Amino acid sequence: MEATRGGEGVSDPEGLLAALAARSRRKLMTSKNLAKGSWIDMSDEEILGRIREEINELLRALLFGSWDEIADEAADVYHFAGMGADPARKEAKG
């Protein structure tokens, strides 16, 4: 089954995940995001709070946004969820 929005189709879930990962990396490397600092020292509660914020932004984009806004917000959710699983955080915690 193929999901569509605005004429674009998503029939390859693995391709979609790869696209979200690539978009997330591009957004992370912007000067605005580099200035935010590292997630390594963030607590689990801080990361969960950021994930909730990003999910709310994704919901707004799904309701009112363009395809690019939806993709950007989905990439943000992907990115923050990945932060929680980063092995470097476990090592930093000791």
Secondary structure, DSSP 8 states (H G I E B T S, - for coil): --EEETTEEE--HHHHHHHHHHHHHHHHTSHHHHTT--STT--HHHHHHHHHHHHHHHHHHHHH--HHHHHHHHHHHHHHHHHHT-HHHHHHH-
